[in-house]
Amino acid sequence: MTEKLTIILPFFNEQGWIGPTIDSLAAQSDRRFRLLMVDNGSTDQGADEAVAHAAPLGGLASLVPCPVPGKIHAMAEGLARVETPLVAICDADTHYPTDYVQRIIALFDGHPQASAVMAIDLYAPPSTAESRQRTAFILRKSRRFPGKCHAGGYAQAFRTDALRAAGGFDTARWPYVLEDHEIVHRVMRHGPALYHADHVCFPSDRRACRKAVSWTRAERLLYRYIPAAALDWYFYHFLSARLAARSCHGTALRAKDWSSSPS
């Protein structure tokens, strides 16, 4: 079986969270993937937990050390090792349905012009009214604003050649938070991003406490409505200066201001 997808899973001090995430990846119905678990200098037992939970994947999973602090460095370390035509970024506190890999591959296969495939983040079972409403909302946004990103880093997959042609993960270009939106801006120069109602994932809701190192409501609304032709100005002149003034560098996300365990 030839692998078509590499999953990069960067993590730092995710003990108690990363095990269930890897369990969901190990349970994928489509095994045409490799898993790179990139340890960004953890000081807890998260790396041991990752290796233990990845055991069912055998040689499809490997632990990669990246001591340079920052998620962008960890993703760049992972990308340097990718040999498959597709690459996905997953987060260590997110549950992925058993058809996650299958849908990524199928969506890329069915849309050769696409540079990215994005999952819809849900916070309740898919059959609930809450999830149906969120799915419809994200699909409406993706149609109305096709040049923008509507999925976080826990839900993104790319054609490897498009990601590399866009410059990959690069702290010299973008050392701030919101790297997930900035990288999609660059990658979409090489083709559109796809969304599908059945392609979903389930992130932890602990991100709600990270508003101090995210964008403001005004910045988010400006991103939504600004013309796509002005996005270089938006990211590299407007938003970068504002994030720098608030010390919203990527390393700020290493602060863990929630319980160390999901229980």
C-alpha positions as CSV (number, residue, x, y, z in Angstrom):
1,M,0.0,0.0,0.0
2,T,1.5,3.4,-1.1
3,E,1.0,6.2,1.4
4,K,-0.6,9.3,-0.2
5,L,-0.8,11.6,2.9
6,T,1.6,12.6,5.7
7,I,0.0,13.9,8.9
8,I,2.2,16.4,10.8
9,L,1.2,16.5,14.5
10,P,3.2,19.1,16.3
11,F,2.9,19.2,20.1
12,F,4.3,20.7,23.2
13,N,3.4,19.5,26.7
14,E,0.2,17.8,25.6
15,Q,0.1,15.0,28.1
16,G,-3.4,13.8,28.7
17,W,-4.6,15.3,25.4
18,I,-2.4,13.8,22.7
19,G,-3.2,10.1,23.4
20,P,-6.9,10.3,22.5
21,T,-6.0,12.4,19.4
22,I,-3.6,9.7,18.2
23,D,-6.1,7.0,19.0
24,S,-8.5,8.7,16.5
25,L,-5.8,8.8,13.9
26,A,-4.8,5.2,14.5
27,A,-8.5,4.2,14.0
28,Q,-8.6,5.6,10.4
29,S,-10.3,3.4,7.9
30,D,-7.9,4.5,5.2
31,R,-4.3,3.7,6.2
32,R,-2.6,5.3,3.2
33,F,-0.9,7.8,5.5
34,R,2.2,8.4,7.6
35,L,2.1,10.1,11.0
36,L,4.9,12.4,12.1
37,M,4.6,13.3,15.7
38,V,6.8,16.4,16.1
39,D,7.8,17.0,19.8
40,N,8.6,20.7,20.2
41,G,10.7,20.3,23.3
42,S,8.0,18.9,25.7
43,T,8.9,18.7,29.4
44,D,6.0,16.5,30.4
45,Q,5.3,12.8,29.4
46,G,3.5,13.8,26.2
47,A,6.1,12.2,24.0
48,D,5.9,8.9,25.8
49,E,2.1,9.0,25.6
50,A,2.3,9.8,21.9
51,V,4.5,6.8,21.1
52,A,2.4,4.5,23.2
53,H,-0.8,5.4,21.5
54,A,0.8,5.3,18.0
55,A,1.9,1.7,18.5
56,P,-1.1,0.3,16.4
57,L,0.3,2.2,13.4
58,G,3.6,0.4,13.6
59,G,6.1,1.8,11.0
60,L,3.6,4.3,9.7
61,A,4.2,6.5,12.8
62,S,7.4,8.2,14.0
63,L,8.5,10.6,16.7
64,V,10.5,13.6,15.4
65,P,12.3,15.9,17.8
66,C,12.3,19.7,17.2
67,P,13.8,21.5,20.2
68,V,13.5,25.0,18.6
69,P,10.5,26.6,20.4
70,G,7.4,27.4,18.3
71,K,4.8,25.5,16.4
72,I,5.9,27.0,13.1
73,H,9.4,25.5,13.6
74,A,7.8,22.1,14.4
75,M,5.7,22.2,11.3
76,A,8.7,23.2,9.2
77,E,10.6,20.3,10.7
78,G,7.8,17.9,9.8
79,L,7.4,19.3,6.3
80,A,11.1,18.8,5.5
81,R,10.5,15.0,6.0
82,V,7.3,14.7,3.9
83,E,7.6,12.5,0.8
84,T,3.9,12.1,0.0
85,P,1.9,14.2,-2.5
86,L,-0.5,15.3,0.3
87,V,0.2,16.7,3.8
88,A,-2.2,17.5,6.7
89,I,-1.7,19.4,9.9
90,C,-3.4,18.0,13.0
91,D,-3.6,19.3,16.5
92,A,-2.9,17.3,19.6
93,D,-6.3,18.1,21.2
94,T,-8.6,17.3,18.4
95,H,-10.7,14.2,17.5
96,Y,-10.7,13.0,13.9
97,P,-13.5,10.8,12.6
98,T,-12.5,7.4,11.1
99,D,-13.1,8.7,7.6
100,Y,-10.9,11.8,8.0
101,V,-8.0,10.5,5.9
102,Q,-10.3,8.9,3.3
103,R,-12.1,12.2,2.7
104,I,-8.9,14.2,2.3
105,I,-7.6,11.8,-0.3
106,A,-11.0,11.6,-2.1
107,L,-11.5,15.4,-2.2
108,F,-8.1,16.0,-3.6
109,D,-8.5,13.1,-6.2
110,G,-11.9,14.6,-7.3
111,H,-10.6,18.1,-7.6
112,P,-7.2,18.2,-9.2
113,Q,-7.1,22.0,-9.3
114,A,-7.4,22.3,-5.5
115,S,-4.4,23.3,-3.4
116,A,-6.1,22.7,0.0
117,V,-8.8,20.7,1.7
118,M,-10.4,22.1,4.9
119,A,-12.4,20.3,7.5
120,I,-15.3,21.9,9.4
121,D,-14.7,22.2,13.1
122,L,-17.7,20.9,15.2
123,Y,-18.2,21.0,18.9
124,A,-21.2,18.7,19.2
125,P,-22.3,15.4,17.4
126,P,-22.8,15.9,13.7
127,S,-26.5,15.1,13.9
128,T,-27.3,17.9,16.4
129,A,-28.9,21.1,15.4
130,E,-25.9,23.0,16.6
131,S,-23.5,21.1,14.3
132,R,-25.9,21.3,11.3
133,Q,-26.1,25.1,11.8
134,R,-22.4,25.4,12.1
135,T,-21.8,23.3,9.0
136,A,-24.2,25.4,7.0
137,F,-22.6,28.6,8.3
138,I,-19.0,27.5,7.3
139,L,-20.2,26.4,3.8
140,R,-22.0,29.7,3.3
141,K,-18.8,31.6,4.3
142,S,-16.6,29.5,2.0
143,R,-18.9,30.2,-0.9
144,R,-19.3,33.9,-0.2
145,F,-15.6,34.5,0.6
146,P,-13.8,31.8,-1.4
147,G,-10.4,33.6,-1.1
148,K,-10.3,33.4,2.7
149,C,-9.5,30.7,5.2
150,H,-12.4,29.3,7.2
151,A,-10.7,26.5,9.1
152,G,-8.0,26.4,11.8
153,G,-4.7,24.6,11.8
154,Y,-6.3,21.5,13.3
155,A,-8.3,21.0,10.1
156,Q,-6.0,21.8,7.1
157,A,-4.6,19.6,4.4
158,F,-2.5,20.7,1.4
159,R,-1.0,19.4,-1.8
160,T,2.7,19.1,-0.8
161,D,4.0,20.8,-3.9
162,A,1.6,23.8,-3.5
163,L,2.6,24.2,0.2
164,R,6.3,24.1,-0.7
165,A,5.8,26.4,-3.7
166,A,4.1,28.9,-1.3
167,G,7.2,28.9,0.9
168,G,6.1,26.4,3.5
169,F,6.2,27.3,7.2
170,D,8.6,30.1,7.7
171,T,9.1,32.2,10.9
172,A,11.2,34.7,8.9
173,R,8.0,35.5,6.9
174,W,5.4,35.1,9.7
175,P,6.5,34.6,13.3
176,Y,3.1,35.3,14.8
177,V,-0.1,33.5,15.8
178,L,-2.7,32.9,13.2
179,E,-0.1,31.2,11.1
180,D,-2.9,28.9,9.9
181,H,-4.7,31.7,8.1
182,E,-1.5,33.3,6.8
183,I,-0.3,30.0,5.2
184,V,-3.6,29.4,3.5
185,H,-3.4,32.9,2.0
186,R,-0.1,31.9,0.3
187,V,-1.2,28.4,-0.6
188,M,-4.4,29.6,-2.3
189,R,-2.3,31.4,-4.9
190,H,-1.8,27.9,-6.3
191,G,-5.4,26.7,-6.3
192,P,-8.7,26.9,-4.3
193,A,-9.5,25.4,-0.9
194,L,-12.3,22.9,-0.7
195,Y,-14.9,22.4,2.1
196,H,-17.4,19.6,2.3
197,A,-20.3,19.1,4.6
198,D,-19.2,15.6,5.6
199,H,-15.5,16.5,6.2
200,V,-15.3,17.5,9.8
201,C,-13.2,17.3,13.0
202,F,-13.8,17.9,16.7
203,P,-11.3,20.3,18.4
204,S,-11.2,20.8,22.1
205,D,-13.1,24.0,23.2
206,R,-10.1,25.0,25.4
207,R,-9.1,27.5,22.7
208,A,-11.7,29.8,24.0
209,C,-9.3,31.0,26.6
210,R,-6.6,32.0,24.1
211,K,-8.3,35.3,23.0
212,A,-5.4,37.3,24.4
213,V,-3.1,35.8,21.8
214,S,-5.5,35.9,18.8
215,W,-7.0,38.5,16.6
216,T,-9.6,41.1,17.7
217,R,-13.1,41.1,16.4
218,A,-12.3,44.1,14.3
219,E,-9.3,42.4,12.8
220,R,-11.3,39.3,12.1
221,L,-14.1,41.2,10.4
222,L,-11.7,43.2,8.3
223,Y,-10.1,39.9,7.1
224,R,-13.5,38.6,6.1
225,Y,-14.5,41.6,4.0
226,I,-11.3,43.0,2.6
227,P,-10.8,42.2,-1.1
228,A,-8.5,39.2,-1.8
229,A,-6.2,41.5,-3.7
230,A,-5.4,43.4,-0.5
231,L,-4.6,40.4,1.6
232,D,-0.8,40.9,1.3
233,W,-1.2,44.4,2.8
234,Y,-3.6,43.0,5.4
235,F,-1.2,40.3,6.7
236,Y,2.3,41.8,6.1
237,H,1.6,45.4,7.0
238,F,-1.5,45.8,9.0
239,L,-2.0,42.6,11.0
240,S,1.7,41.8,11.5
241,A,2.3,45.2,13.1
242,R,-0.7,44.8,15.4
243,L,0.2,41.3,16.5
244,A,3.8,42.4,17.1
245,A,2.6,45.3,19.3
246,R,0.6,42.8,21.4
247,S,3.5,40.3,21.6
248,C,1.4,37.7,19.8
249,H,4.3,35.7,18.6
250,G,3.9,32.0,17.9
251,T,5.8,31.1,21.0
252,A,3.1,32.7,23.1
253,L,0.9,29.7,22.5
254,R,3.3,27.6,24.6
255,A,1.8,29.0,27.8
256,K,-0.7,26.4,29.0
257,D,-3.4,28.2,31.0
258,W,-5.8,25.3,31.1
259,S,-5.9,21.9,32.9
260,S,-3.1,19.6,31.8
261,S,-5.7,16.9,31.3
262,P,-9.0,16.8,29.4
263,S,-10.6,15.0,32.3
